[in-house]
């Protein structure tokens, strides 16, 4: 119940295309859903986050879509660029609790 | 921009030895965390620390692990008797108010237990 399931494990997208990463959860008590971006040799960095009272949040080329009834949320990267190549983690937390990470998606944008 | 720093960047140790991983959180942050990431796997929560005490710990954080804030700036993770399976990247993170505020991660310490 504390898991966050993420797919795909890896993704290759052409430059300019849309990258889509999906996550699902079981615990309806989760109330905060961040996405983290991690470059090789670096720690994860918060990219964008959403709370379940909204269905979509957009920041620049990054959009989170949230489906509360399906217990799913996804990250869309529009106009994907080679610099977006990284590992992306979806995550979830409850209140002041720890953050539970998904297994990660290794994204590669072809130049 | 303020950042979380960690030392050392790499540590190699023999099984059974004690290691101390060090972190300097962002100065006005109140919540501190340790996570680990086994190579190629997800980031796993170990422990959170607030007001000079552990606020939560995972099942991974057994009696071999301890955390300390020995002074006003450092936050340490000690592994008393390392095992082969402790080999991982260890990340320190800090947040200003709560876990749901942005957690800023350090660059990590890569621990290899031989």
Backbone of each chain as ProteinMPNN parsed JSONL, in Angstrom:
{"seq_chain_A": "XXXXXXXXXXXXXXXXXXXXXXXXXXXXXXXXXXXXXXXXXXXXXXXXXXXXXXXXXXXXXXXXXXXXXXXXXXXXXXXXXXXXXXXXXXXXXXXXXXXXXXXXXXXXXXX", "coords_chain_A": {"N_chain_A": [[0.829, -1.221, 0.0], [2.101, 1.128, 0.484], [3.484, 1.613, -1.78], [4.666, 3.118, -4.824], [4.043, 2.8, -8.107], [5.839, 2.828, -11.072], [6.133, 3.545, -14.544], [7.317, 3.826, -17.968], [10.243, 1.716, -17.469], [12.406, 2.546, -18.899], [12.878, 5.029, -21.457], [12.855, 6.256, -24.72], [12.963, 9.106, -26.64], [12.38, 11.195, -29.419], [14.026, 14.279, -30.134], [12.124, 17.161, -29.495], [9.792, 15.791, -29.26], [7.084, 14.376, -27.232], [7.473, 13.375, -23.949], [6.306, 10.864, -21.853], [5.589, 9.773, -18.66], [4.377, 7.422, -16.397], [2.616, 6.921, -13.305], [1.326, 5.037, -10.538], [-0.67, 4.563, -7.618], [-1.661, 3.113, -4.45], [-2.445, 3.82, -1.885], [-4.824, 5.853, -0.629], [-4.479, 7.851, 1.137], [-2.266, 9.322, 0.531], [-1.156, 12.599, -0.093], [0.395, 14.324, -1.476], [2.3, 14.742, -4.332], [5.204, 14.582, -5.726], [7.546, 15.081, -8.447], [10.763, 14.006, -9.216], [13.915, 14.839, -10.641], [16.86, 13.361, -11.766], [20.217, 13.645, -12.448], [23.113, 11.91, -13.717], [25.357, 11.046, -11.133], [24.448, 12.965, -9.421], [22.272, 14.255, -6.798], [18.702, 13.622, -6.384], [16.455, 16.092, -7.688], [13.829, 18.311, -7.003], [11.288, 18.604, -9.365], [8.618, 19.215, -10.15], [5.451, 19.415, -8.525], [2.32, 18.116, -7.236], [-0.896, 18.41, -5.69], [-3.721, 16.43, -4.624], [-6.058, 17.87, -5.03], [-6.197, 19.165, -7.4], [-6.324, 18.669, -10.974], [-4.426, 19.009, -12.857], [-1.171, 20.334, -13.36], [0.994, 22.781, -14.527], [4.261, 23.648, -15.444], [6.19, 25.494, -17.28], [7.639, 23.494, -19.702], [6.864, 21.205, -18.496], [4.339, 19.096, -17.287], [2.067, 17.907, -14.903], [-0.369, 15.438, -14.847], [-3.217, 14.488, -13.098], [-5.165, 11.887, -11.878], [-7.473, 11.309, -9.725], [-9.5, 9.428, -9.156], [-8.688, 7.174, -10.524], [-6.338, 6.746, -9.291], [-3.872, 7.531, -10.352], [-1.08, 9.21, -11.803], [0.723, 11.349, -14.0], [3.666, 12.418, -15.764], [4.286, 14.799, -18.166], [6.499, 15.763, -20.642], [6.894, 18.316, -22.69], [7.998, 19.134, -26.031], [10.55, 17.809, -25.888], [13.975, 17.869, -24.937], [17.5, 17.248, -25.541], [18.872, 17.892, -23.184], [17.062, 17.161, -21.27], [17.46, 14.566, -20.775], [17.666, 12.183, -18.367], [17.149, 10.569, -15.16], [13.917, 10.041, -14.002], [11.866, 10.321, -11.2], [8.795, 9.472, -9.837], [6.867, 10.267, -6.94], [5.395, 10.041, -3.631], [3.7, 11.287, -0.74], [2.485, 11.467, 2.683], [0.989, 13.876, 4.59], [3.259, 15.083, 6.918], [4.983, 13.107, 6.468], [7.51, 10.736, 5.356], [8.931, 10.684, 2.029], [7.876, 8.585, -0.52], [9.396, 6.899, -3.076], [9.02, 6.135, -6.588], [10.314, 3.574, -8.83], [11.767, 4.741, -10.819], [12.42, 6.23, -14.053], [14.378, 5.946, -16.819], [15.166, 8.363, -18.962], [15.882, 9.083, -22.309], [16.714, 11.443, -24.638], [16.804, 11.716, -28.015], [19.082, 13.394, -30.13]], "CA_chain_A": [[0.0, 0.0, 0.0], [2.973, 2.274, 0.513], [4.272, 1.642, -3.003], [4.321, 3.926, -5.983], [4.489, 2.011, -9.257], [6.229, 3.743, -12.145], [6.452, 2.942, -15.837], [8.157, 2.659, -18.2], [11.548, 1.702, -16.804], [13.251, 3.404, -19.724], [12.1, 5.689, -22.509], [13.642, 6.984, -25.71], [12.083, 10.042, -27.347], [13.063, 12.097, -30.342], [14.037, 15.707, -29.779], [10.904, 17.838, -29.9], [8.634, 14.949, -28.978], [6.49, 14.42, -25.88], [7.846, 12.259, -23.078], [5.223, 10.61, -20.892], [5.936, 8.797, -17.627], [3.171, 7.164, -15.634], [2.738, 6.362, -11.966], [0.084, 4.636, -9.894], [-0.52, 4.35, -6.178], [-2.798, 2.447, -3.836], [-2.847, 4.439, -0.627], [-5.572, 7.085, -0.883], [-4.079, 8.872, 2.113], [-1.212, 10.174, -0.044], [-1.725, 13.906, -0.419], [1.407, 15.165, -2.113], [2.885, 13.908, -5.377], [6.281, 15.293, -6.423], [8.402, 14.414, -9.424], [12.159, 14.373, -9.069], [14.8, 14.62, -11.786], [18.195, 13.036, -11.28], [21.275, 13.479, -13.441], [24.157, 10.985, -13.215], [26.29, 11.589, -10.147], [23.819, 14.032, -8.633], [21.099, 13.867, -6.03], [17.423, 13.988, -7.007], [16.043, 17.494, -7.534], [12.392, 18.461, -7.231], [10.965, 19.169, -10.675], [7.269, 19.75, -10.108], [4.668, 18.627, -7.573], [0.892, 18.37, -7.306], [-1.732, 17.882, -4.623], [-4.846, 15.759, -5.284], [-7.238, 18.706, -5.239], [-6.183, 19.671, -8.779], [-6.148, 17.579, -11.943], [-3.284, 19.274, -13.731], [-0.294, 21.451, -12.998], [1.951, 22.993, -15.61], [5.361, 24.578, -15.203], [7.01, 25.488, -18.488], [7.386, 22.346, -20.581], [6.534, 20.058, -17.647], [2.953, 19.067, -16.833], [1.575, 16.727, -14.188], [-1.796, 15.153, -14.93], [-3.559, 13.706, -11.904], [-6.482, 11.26, -11.928], [-7.674, 10.841, -8.356], [-10.349, 8.235, -9.113], [-7.894, 6.047, -11.01], [-5.118, 6.71, -8.472], [-2.756, 7.576, -11.287], [-0.613, 10.534, -12.191], [1.735, 11.226, -15.037], [4.5, 13.575, -16.113], [4.447, 15.028, -19.599], [7.532, 16.737, -20.992], [6.63, 18.772, -24.05], [9.187, 19.607, -26.758], [11.669, 17.212, -25.14], [15.299, 18.296, -25.374], [18.577, 16.365, -25.059], [19.181, 18.239, -21.793], [16.08, 16.533, -20.376], [17.883, 13.181, -20.55], [17.922, 12.018, -16.936], [16.227, 9.615, -14.552], [12.8, 10.729, -13.376], [11.192, 9.55, -10.154], [7.581, 9.97, -9.217], [6.908, 10.021, -5.504], [4.175, 10.388, -2.914], [3.866, 11.362, 0.715], [1.285, 11.747, 3.48], [1.254, 14.844, 5.633], [4.67, 15.384, 7.134], [5.659, 11.823, 6.41], [8.595, 10.53, 4.389], [8.574, 10.592, 0.615], [8.013, 7.254, -1.112], [9.776, 7.06, -4.477], [8.898, 5.073, -7.567], [11.58, 2.954, -9.201], [12.499, 5.599, -11.732], [12.382, 6.043, -15.503], [15.562, 6.517, -17.444], [14.738, 9.018, -20.195], [16.947, 9.503, -23.232], [16.198, 12.227, -25.749], [17.7, 11.628, -29.165], [19.3, 14.728, -30.709]], "C_chain_A": [[0.856, 1.26, 0.0], [3.773, 2.42, -0.772], [3.742, 2.663, -3.989], [4.906, 3.195, -7.179], [4.688, 2.918, -10.458], [6.548, 2.975, -13.41], [6.56, 4.037, -16.9], [9.467, 2.758, -17.419], [12.531, 2.574, -17.569], [12.441, 3.894, -20.917], [13.05, 6.44, -23.423], [12.682, 7.816, -26.545], [12.93, 10.904, -28.28], [12.997, 13.529, -29.827], [12.786, 16.369, -30.341], [9.639, 17.05, -29.603], [8.12, 15.123, -27.549], [6.915, 13.17, -25.121], [6.743, 12.098, -22.038], [5.649, 9.482, -19.954], [4.733, 8.663, -16.706], [3.465, 6.576, -14.257], [1.364, 6.036, -11.405], [0.352, 4.362, -8.423], [-1.772, 3.675, -5.649], [-3.352, 3.219, -2.635], [-3.529, 5.783, -0.862], [-5.257, 8.182, 0.134], [-2.941, 9.754, 1.598], [-1.83, 11.516, -0.432], [-0.722, 14.859, -1.041], [2.181, 14.282, -3.071], [3.943, 14.72, -6.125], [6.925, 14.422, -7.492], [9.82, 14.942, -9.225], [12.929, 14.012, -10.328], [16.199, 14.366, -11.233], [19.148, 12.852, -12.449], [22.357, 12.583, -12.854], [25.102, 11.677, -12.252], [25.724, 12.685, -9.271], [22.682, 13.47, -7.799], [19.82, 14.233, -6.769], [17.089, 15.457, -6.737], [14.562, 17.59, -7.865], [12.142, 19.195, -8.541], [9.628, 19.905, -10.619], [6.47, 18.861, -9.167], [3.201, 19.032, -7.667], [0.21, 17.812, -6.071], [-3.021, 17.372, -5.254], [-6.088, 16.615, -5.477], [-7.249, 19.376, -6.612], [-5.884, 18.523, -9.734], [-4.938, 17.795, -12.85], [-2.481, 20.442, -13.185], [0.788, 21.567, -14.066], [3.003, 23.996, -15.173], [6.295, 24.491, -16.406], [6.643, 24.315, -19.377], [6.922, 21.111, -19.804], [5.103, 20.172, -17.126], [2.713, 17.773, -16.059], [0.077, 16.632, -14.443], [-2.141, 14.199, -13.802], [-4.983, 13.196, -12.024], [-6.74, 10.599, -10.586], [-8.468, 9.539, -8.312], [-9.586, 6.996, -9.571], [-6.635, 5.831, -10.19], [-3.878, 6.63, -9.368], [-2.344, 9.025, -11.518], [0.543, 10.363, -13.164], [2.466, 12.549, -15.247], [4.597, 13.633, -17.632], [5.536, 16.076, -19.794], [7.317, 17.093, -22.455], [7.944, 19.233, -24.695], [10.46, 19.104, -26.061], [13.01, 17.577, -25.783], [16.37, 17.332, -24.857], [18.962, 16.64, -23.609], [18.191, 17.68, -20.791], [16.457, 15.081, -20.074], [18.359, 13.02, -19.105], [17.047, 10.869, -16.454], [15.161, 10.407, -13.803], [12.12, 9.792, -12.382], [9.877, 10.232, -9.8], [7.635, 9.585, -7.738], [5.582, 10.429, -4.889], [4.479, 10.473, -1.432], [2.525, 11.676, 1.365], [1.678, 12.75, 4.557], [2.722, 15.182, 5.727], [5.536, 14.145, 7.008], [6.771, 11.812, 5.368], [8.033, 10.499, 2.975], [8.855, 9.179, 0.133], [8.277, 7.441, -2.603], [9.344, 5.868, -5.314], [10.275, 4.588, -7.977], [12.377, 3.751, -10.222], [12.313, 5.231, -13.195], [13.607, 6.728, -16.084], [15.144, 7.04, -18.822], [15.935, 9.432, -21.029], [16.292, 10.214, -24.406], [17.224, 12.208, -26.88], [17.852, 12.992, -29.826], [18.824, 14.819, -32.158]], "O_chain_A": [[0.409, 2.326, -0.424], [4.658, 3.272, -0.846], [2.564, 3.019, -3.994], [6.118, 2.993, -7.26], [3.798, 3.689, -10.816], [7.149, 1.901, -13.369], [5.944, 5.091, -16.742], [9.748, 3.776, -16.787], [13.374, 3.25, -16.98], [11.463, 3.272, -21.33], [13.934, 7.166, -22.967], [11.708, 7.297, -27.091], [14.053, 11.286, -27.951], [12.034, 13.929, -29.172], [12.429, 16.17, -31.503], [8.535, 17.588, -29.688], [8.654, 15.912, -26.77], [6.737, 12.049, -25.597], [6.304, 13.07, -21.423], [6.018, 8.392, -20.39], [4.142, 9.658, -16.287], [4.431, 5.835, -14.071], [0.368, 6.672, -11.75], [1.457, 3.979, -8.036], [-2.812, 3.661, -6.308], [-4.56, 3.261, -2.406], [-2.873, 6.748, -1.255], [-5.722, 9.314, -0.004], [-2.678, 10.816, 2.161], [-2.905, 11.559, -1.03], [-0.965, 16.063, -1.121], [2.662, 13.212, -2.696], [3.616, 15.462, -7.051], [6.855, 13.194, -7.445], [10.046, 16.144, -9.086], [12.639, 13.016, -10.992], [16.661, 15.075, -10.339], [18.924, 12.017, -13.326], [22.506, 12.503, -11.635], [25.59, 12.773, -12.529], [26.444, 13.272, -8.464], [22.19, 12.369, -8.048], [19.844, 15.062, -7.678], [17.41, 15.988, -5.674], [14.093, 17.037, -8.859], [12.706, 20.259, -8.795], [9.531, 21.073, -10.996], [6.778, 17.678, -9.024], [2.872, 20.131, -8.112], [0.687, 16.847, -5.474], [-3.39, 17.841, -6.331], [-7.078, 16.139, -6.032], [-8.202, 20.078, -6.952], [-5.269, 17.528, -9.35], [-4.485, 16.871, -13.525], [-3.024, 21.397, -12.631], [1.411, 20.579, -14.452], [2.691, 25.046, -14.611], [7.08, 23.552, -16.538], [5.485, 24.154, -19.763], [6.619, 20.081, -20.407], [4.705, 21.208, -16.593], [3.101, 16.69, -16.496], [-0.656, 17.607, -14.28], [-1.438, 13.214, -13.577], [-5.908, 13.978, -12.246], [-6.291, 9.481, -10.332], [-8.152, 8.645, -7.527], [-9.814, 5.898, -9.063], [-5.938, 4.834, -10.377], [-2.984, 5.805, -9.178], [-3.163, 9.94, -11.438], [1.246, 9.353, -13.145], [1.955, 13.629, -14.949], [4.943, 12.652, -18.29], [5.497, 17.146, -19.186], [7.532, 16.27, -23.345], [8.872, 19.662, -24.01], [11.331, 19.894, -25.696], [13.151, 17.59, -27.005], [16.163, 16.669, -23.84], [19.339, 15.719, -22.883], [18.444, 17.716, -19.587], [15.845, 14.442, -19.217], [19.332, 13.646, -18.685], [16.302, 10.272, -17.23], [15.476, 11.335, -13.058], [11.839, 8.632, -12.684], [9.849, 11.425, -9.5], [8.37, 8.677, -7.35], [4.754, 11.076, -5.531], [5.393, 9.82, -0.93], [1.569, 12.089, 0.707], [2.592, 12.501, 5.342], [3.355, 15.527, 4.729], [6.701, 14.151, 7.406], [6.94, 12.762, 4.603], [6.835, 10.316, 2.76], [9.941, 8.643, 0.353], [7.482, 8.063, -3.308], [9.302, 4.737, -4.83], [11.288, 5.124, -7.528], [13.549, 3.456, -10.46], [12.078, 4.071, -13.534], [13.841, 7.918, -15.872], [14.814, 6.268, -19.722], [16.878, 10.047, -20.531], [15.427, 9.658, -25.081], [18.366, 12.635, -26.708], [16.857, 13.678, -30.06], [18.939, 15.875, -32.78]]}, "seq_chain_B": "XXXXXXXXXXXXXXXXXXXXXXXXXXXXXXXXXXXXXXXXXXXXXXXXXXXXXXXXXXXXXXXXXXXXXXXXXXXXXXXXXXXXXXXXXXXXXXXXXXXXXXXXXXXXXXXXXX", "coords_chain_B": {"N_chain_B": [[23.023, 29.958, -4.901], [21.793, 28.307, -2.041], [22.98, 25.086, -0.912], [22.848, 21.553, -0.202], [25.514, 19.857, 1.206], [27.754, 17.048, 1.031], [30.024, 14.792, 2.555], [32.313, 11.997, 2.704], [32.694, 12.039, -0.93], [33.036, 9.593, -2.02], [33.383, 6.402, -0.491], [35.193, 3.68, 0.553], [35.066, 0.658, 2.26], [35.841, -1.982, 4.574], [33.934, -4.924, 5.178], [32.131, -5.011, 8.207], [33.363, -2.864, 9.339], [33.076, 0.43, 10.806], [31.37, 3.246, 9.514], [31.099, 6.743, 8.923], [28.997, 9.005, 7.563], [28.831, 12.25, 6.316], [26.99, 15.317, 6.383], [26.06, 18.582, 5.425], [23.367, 20.365, 5.975], [21.096, 22.759, 4.411], [21.231, 26.02, 5.736], [19.017, 27.292, 7.141], [17.198, 25.325, 7.352], [15.013, 22.925, 8.882], [14.28, 20.279, 8.941], [15.679, 17.115, 8.453], [17.042, 14.48, 6.46], [17.905, 11.099, 5.611], [18.491, 9.146, 2.788], [18.777, 6.219, 0.756], [20.213, 4.783, -2.204], [20.419, 1.991, -3.895], [22.488, 0.73, -6.451], [21.087, 1.497, -9.532], [18.528, 1.211, -8.622], [15.499, 2.246, -6.848], [15.142, 5.304, -4.966], [15.366, 5.113, -1.493], [13.784, 5.764, 1.554], [15.391, 6.367, 4.637], [15.587, 7.666, 7.222], [14.154, 10.325, 9.15], [14.691, 13.498, 10.707], [14.182, 15.731, 13.283], [14.208, 18.574, 15.313], [16.277, 17.693, 16.929], [15.813, 14.971, 17.234], [14.928, 11.655, 16.112], [12.297, 11.547, 13.842], [10.96, 9.836, 12.181], [11.564, 6.499, 11.024], [12.663, 4.011, 8.669], [12.144, 0.482, 7.973], [14.551, -0.363, 7.128], [16.397, 1.042, 8.554], [17.961, -0.093, 10.926], [19.323, -1.307, 14.078], [21.978, -1.011, 13.468], [22.337, 1.421, 12.369], [22.681, 4.914, 12.985], [21.879, 8.333, 13.694], [22.984, 11.705, 13.965], [23.19, 15.046, 15.134], [25.72, 16.702, 15.583], [26.578, 19.293, 15.959], [25.729, 22.719, 15.22], [25.624, 22.623, 12.47], [26.356, 20.236, 11.114], [25.144, 17.003, 10.027], [24.964, 13.683, 10.662], [25.313, 10.291, 9.485], [25.729, 7.201, 10.832], [27.029, 4.016, 10.303], [27.289, 1.178, 12.019], [28.484, -1.437, 11.851], [29.393, -2.399, 8.967], [27.734, -4.03, 6.22], [27.876, -6.101, 3.273], [25.622, -5.57, 1.75], [25.066, -2.972, 2.375], [26.241, -1.375, 0.578], [25.816, 1.343, -1.455], [24.418, 4.403, -2.787], [24.281, 7.124, -0.709], [22.079, 9.57, 0.231], [21.736, 12.743, 1.619], [19.196, 14.942, 2.727], [17.398, 18.029, 3.07], [14.777, 20.057, 4.426], [12.811, 23.037, 4.666], [10.568, 23.351, 6.317], [8.566, 21.142, 6.429], [8.229, 17.658, 5.379], [6.781, 17.923, 3.099], [7.411, 20.303, 2.042], [9.757, 21.528, -0.338], [12.25, 19.154, -0.63], [15.634, 19.323, -0.454], [18.245, 17.766, -2.0], [21.475, 16.432, -1.307], [24.612, 15.798, -3.093], [25.303, 13.197, -2.664], [26.901, 10.282, -1.158], [28.929, 7.784, -2.247], [28.998, 4.606, -1.142], [30.992, 1.822, -0.771], [31.142, -1.422, 0.217], [33.423, -3.849, 0.985]], "CA_chain_B": [[21.892, 29.256, -4.287], [22.255, 27.398, -0.988], [22.882, 23.691, -1.286], [23.244, 20.542, 0.764], [26.802, 19.259, 0.849], [28.017, 15.771, 1.671], [31.394, 14.27, 2.483], [33.069, 12.12, 1.462], [31.905, 11.723, -2.12], [33.17, 8.141, -2.158], [33.981, 5.736, 0.657], [35.352, 2.232, 0.439], [35.334, 0.137, 3.59], [35.763, -3.428, 4.72], [32.774, -5.424, 5.905], [32.306, -5.018, 9.658], [33.905, -1.592, 9.802], [32.142, 1.533, 11.024], [31.538, 4.412, 8.643], [30.308, 7.928, 9.236], [28.755, 9.855, 6.407], [28.574, 13.602, 6.828], [26.127, 16.185, 5.587], [25.769, 19.917, 5.937], [22.098, 20.799, 5.37], [20.941, 24.192, 4.179], [21.361, 26.557, 7.096], [17.778, 27.631, 7.836], [16.29, 24.19, 7.291], [14.745, 22.324, 10.186], [14.052, 18.841, 8.788], [16.814, 16.476, 7.802], [16.7, 13.129, 6.031], [18.845, 10.254, 4.889], [17.937, 8.184, 1.849], [19.822, 5.5, 0.043], [19.855, 4.304, -3.531], [21.259, 0.905, -4.392], [22.758, 0.993, -7.859], [20.046, 1.173, -10.508], [17.226, 1.011, -7.993], [14.821, 3.475, -6.439], [15.591, 5.999, -3.759], [14.622, 4.581, -0.34], [13.85, 6.55, 2.786], [15.986, 5.732, 5.806], [15.277, 8.295, 8.509], [13.966, 11.769, 9.197], [15.237, 14.024, 11.976], [13.675, 17.077, 13.53], [14.283, 19.02, 16.702], [17.284, 16.858, 17.588], [15.451, 13.583, 17.448], [14.377, 10.95, 14.968], [10.848, 11.659, 13.767], [10.5, 8.596, 11.584], [12.605, 5.675, 10.411], [12.143, 2.885, 7.908], [12.574, -0.835, 8.461], [15.963, -0.512, 6.767], [17.162, 1.76, 9.583], [17.971, -0.956, 12.112], [20.228, -0.896, 15.167], [23.306, -0.721, 12.943], [22.347, 2.796, 11.898], [22.335, 5.989, 13.916], [22.053, 9.676, 13.16], [23.35, 12.671, 14.987], [23.478, 16.414, 14.716], [26.69, 16.976, 16.652], [26.715, 20.726, 16.174], [24.651, 23.443, 14.546], [25.645, 22.571, 11.009], [26.524, 18.903, 10.533], [24.165, 15.944, 10.259], [25.748, 12.5, 10.286], [24.754, 8.939, 9.482], [26.746, 6.218, 11.199], [26.718, 2.591, 10.154], [28.196, 0.633, 13.039], [29.202, -2.611, 11.359], [28.873, -2.439, 7.602], [27.537, -5.299, 5.523], [28.014, -5.958, 1.824], [24.388, -4.994, 1.205], [24.998, -1.538, 2.655], [26.821, -0.667, -0.57], [24.757, 2.144, -2.076], [24.603, 5.854, -2.728], [23.532, 7.668, 0.415], [21.747, 10.976, 0.029], [21.196, 13.569, 2.686], [18.284, 15.971, 2.231], [16.852, 18.893, 4.117], [13.659, 20.898, 4.019], [12.698, 24.187, 5.553], [9.506, 23.225, 7.313], [8.065, 19.775, 6.549], [8.585, 16.793, 4.243], [6.061, 18.321, 1.903], [8.123, 21.398, 1.418], [10.806, 20.983, -1.208], [13.415, 18.545, -0.017], [16.839, 19.555, -1.245], [19.142, 16.631, -1.843], [22.892, 16.587, -1.547], [25.12, 15.038, -4.237], [25.423, 11.795, -2.295], [28.157, 9.583, -0.862], [28.886, 6.408, -2.751], [29.635, 3.695, -0.19], [31.265, 0.473, -1.263], [31.589, -2.312, 1.286], [34.096, -5.018, 0.399]], "C_chain_B": [[22.411, 28.301, -3.22], [22.081, 25.945, -1.415], [23.29, 22.798, -0.131], [24.578, 19.954, 0.304], [27.006, 17.974, 1.635], [29.481, 15.398, 1.499], [31.46, 12.906, 3.172], [32.176, 11.839, 0.257], [31.927, 10.22, -2.378], [33.811, 7.591, -0.892], [34.015, 4.245, 0.398], [35.73, 1.71, 1.811], [35.249, -1.386, 3.577], [34.513, -3.789, 5.512], [33.078, -5.478, 7.403], [32.863, -3.725, 10.22], [32.788, -0.565, 9.997], [32.418, 2.638, 10.014], [30.646, 5.531, 9.141], [30.212, 8.773, 7.977], [28.29, 11.212, 6.923], [27.792, 14.453, 5.83], [26.072, 17.546, 6.255], [24.491, 20.377, 5.257], [22.105, 22.304, 5.107], [20.639, 24.862, 5.515], [20.045, 26.857, 7.801], [16.76, 26.48, 7.805], [16.19, 23.483, 8.632], [14.584, 20.81, 10.123], [15.202, 18.246, 7.988], [16.484, 15.007, 7.555], [17.933, 12.417, 5.505], [18.042, 9.286, 4.035], [19.104, 7.371, 1.311], [19.276, 5.006, -1.292], [20.859, 3.23, -3.921], [21.338, 1.054, -5.896], [21.614, 0.541, -8.762], [18.662, 0.983, -9.926], [16.649, 2.337, -7.494], [15.462, 4.062, -5.186], [14.718, 5.526, -2.593], [14.848, 5.449, 0.887], [14.5, 5.739, 3.899], [15.45, 6.334, 7.096], [15.026, 9.777, 8.317], [14.282, 12.252, 10.615], [14.769, 15.446, 12.124], [13.802, 17.38, 15.01], [15.164, 18.087, 17.531], [16.823, 15.456, 17.944], [14.886, 12.979, 16.17], [12.865, 11.099, 14.977], [10.235, 10.439, 13.093], [11.689, 7.823, 11.032], [11.963, 4.511, 9.693], [12.658, 1.582, 8.51], [14.031, -1.107, 8.109], [16.846, 0.028, 7.894], [17.119, 0.958, 10.878], [19.024, -0.462, 13.108], [21.649, -0.597, 14.698], [23.459, 0.744, 12.535], [22.075, 3.759, 13.054], [22.575, 7.32, 13.228], [22.314, 10.628, 14.312], [23.502, 14.03, 14.355], [24.441, 16.954, 15.771], [26.907, 18.458, 16.941], [25.632, 21.416, 15.364], [24.619, 23.295, 13.037], [25.696, 21.165, 10.437], [25.394, 17.958, 10.917], [24.827, 14.661, 9.768], [24.907, 11.24, 10.321], [25.896, 7.987, 9.789], [26.208, 4.825, 10.944], [27.753, 1.866, 10.985], [29.068, -0.502, 12.518], [28.683, -2.908, 9.959], [28.768, -3.86, 7.052], [27.683, -5.035, 4.017], [26.8, -5.24, 1.224], [24.179, -3.536, 1.575], [25.611, -0.712, 1.53], [25.703, 0.035, -1.337], [25.229, 3.588, -2.143], [23.712, 6.353, -1.601], [23.339, 9.168, 0.211], [21.239, 11.582, 1.333], [20.257, 14.587, 2.039], [17.839, 16.83, 3.398], [15.681, 19.672, 3.543], [13.422, 21.938, 5.094], [11.703, 23.938, 6.67], [9.083, 21.761, 7.489], [8.514, 18.971, 5.343], [7.892, 17.245, 2.976], [6.535, 19.65, 1.354], [9.215, 20.756, 0.558], [11.941, 20.409, -0.377], [14.59, 18.742, -0.962], [17.827, 18.435, -0.939], [20.592, 17.044, -2.067], [23.334, 15.711, -2.704], [25.343, 13.564, -3.927], [26.827, 11.361, -1.928], [28.005, 8.168, -1.374], [29.684, 5.524, -1.804], [29.786, 2.323, -0.817], [31.828, -0.343, -0.112], [32.156, -3.575, 0.658], [34.132, -6.194, 1.371]], "O_chain_B": [[23.365, 27.562, -3.463], [21.17, 25.608, -2.171], [23.983, 23.223, 0.794], [24.735, 19.598, -0.864], [26.506, 17.822, 2.749], [30.093, 15.646, 0.46], [30.731, 12.678, 4.137], [31.022, 11.441, 0.419], [30.963, 9.649, -2.889], [34.675, 8.232, -0.293], [33.002, 3.629, 0.067], [36.621, 2.259, 2.459], [34.659, -1.986, 2.678], [34.092, -3.052, 6.404], [34.146, -5.932, 7.814], [32.841, -3.508, 11.432], [31.704, -0.685, 9.425], [33.573, 2.927, 9.701], [29.578, 5.294, 9.706], [31.22, 9.194, 7.409], [27.471, 11.305, 7.838], [27.926, 14.315, 4.614], [26.042, 17.655, 7.48], [24.518, 20.744, 4.083], [23.012, 23.019, 5.532], [19.881, 24.331, 6.327], [19.982, 26.677, 9.017], [15.603, 26.654, 8.189], [17.142, 23.446, 9.411], [14.734, 20.128, 11.137], [15.635, 18.805, 6.981], [15.756, 14.375, 8.321], [18.876, 13.042, 5.02], [17.061, 8.691, 4.482], [20.261, 7.78, 1.399], [18.072, 4.838, -1.481], [22.01, 3.528, -4.239], [20.369, 1.456, -6.54], [21.224, -0.626, -8.764], [17.724, 0.635, -10.644], [17.234, 3.402, -7.692], [16.211, 3.402, -4.466], [13.491, 5.536, -2.683], [15.979, 5.815, 1.206], [14.192, 4.561, 4.078], [14.927, 5.625, 7.956], [15.608, 10.41, 7.436], [14.154, 11.506, 11.586], [14.93, 16.269, 11.223], [13.53, 16.526, 15.855], [14.844, 17.743, 18.669], [17.372, 14.825, 18.847], [14.43, 13.688, 15.273], [12.215, 10.819, 15.984], [9.109, 10.055, 13.407], [12.691, 8.41, 10.624], [10.869, 4.071, 10.045], [13.484, 1.577, 9.422], [14.672, -1.969, 8.71], [17.932, -0.498, 8.14], [16.363, 1.269, 11.799], [19.541, 0.649, 12.992], [22.436, -0.002, 15.434], [24.574, 1.241, 12.377], [21.328, 3.442, 13.98], [23.375, 7.419, 12.298], [21.924, 10.393, 15.456], [23.891, 14.156, 13.193], [24.019, 17.588, 16.738], [27.361, 18.833, 18.022], [24.712, 20.761, 14.874], [23.694, 23.781, 12.386], [25.13, 20.92, 9.372], [24.777, 18.088, 11.973], [25.208, 14.56, 8.601], [23.936, 11.129, 11.069], [26.909, 7.971, 9.09], [25.083, 4.495, 11.319], [28.949, 1.927, 10.698], [30.279, -0.504, 12.739], [27.667, -3.581, 9.788], [29.568, -4.744, 7.359], [27.62, -3.893, 3.561], [26.932, -4.418, 0.317], [23.208, -2.923, 1.132], [25.509, 0.515, 1.531], [24.763, -0.604, -1.807], [26.288, 3.944, -1.627], [22.523, 6.036, -1.553], [24.296, 9.923, 0.044], [20.421, 10.994, 2.04], [20.506, 15.039, 0.922], [17.895, 16.418, 4.557], [15.603, 19.915, 2.338], [13.774, 21.756, 6.259], [11.957, 24.271, 7.828], [9.227, 21.203, 8.577], [9.101, 19.51, 4.405], [8.379, 16.971, 1.879], [6.087, 20.072, 0.288], [9.541, 19.58, 0.722], [12.517, 21.092, 0.471], [14.53, 18.366, -2.133], [18.191, 18.193, 0.212], [20.891, 17.894, -2.906], [22.529, 14.956, -3.249], [25.552, 12.765, -4.841], [27.812, 11.982, -2.328], [27.085, 7.444, -0.994], [30.899, 5.674, -1.678], [28.827, 1.744, -1.327], [32.862, 0.0, 0.463], [31.478, -4.278, -0.091], [34.662, -7.254, 1.038]]}, "name": "protein", "num_of_chains": 2, "seq": "XXXXXXXXXXXXXXXXXXXXXXXXXXXXXXXXXXXXXXXXXXXXXXXXXXXXXXXXXXXXXXXXXXXXXXXXXXXXXXXXXXXXXXXXXXXXXXXXXXXXXXXXXXXXXXXXXXXXXXXXXXXXXXXXXXXXXXXXXXXXXXXXXXXXXXXXXXXXXXXXXXXXXXXXXXXXXXXXXXXXXXXXXXXXXXXXXXXXXXXXXXXXXXXXXXXXXXXXXXXXXXXXX"}
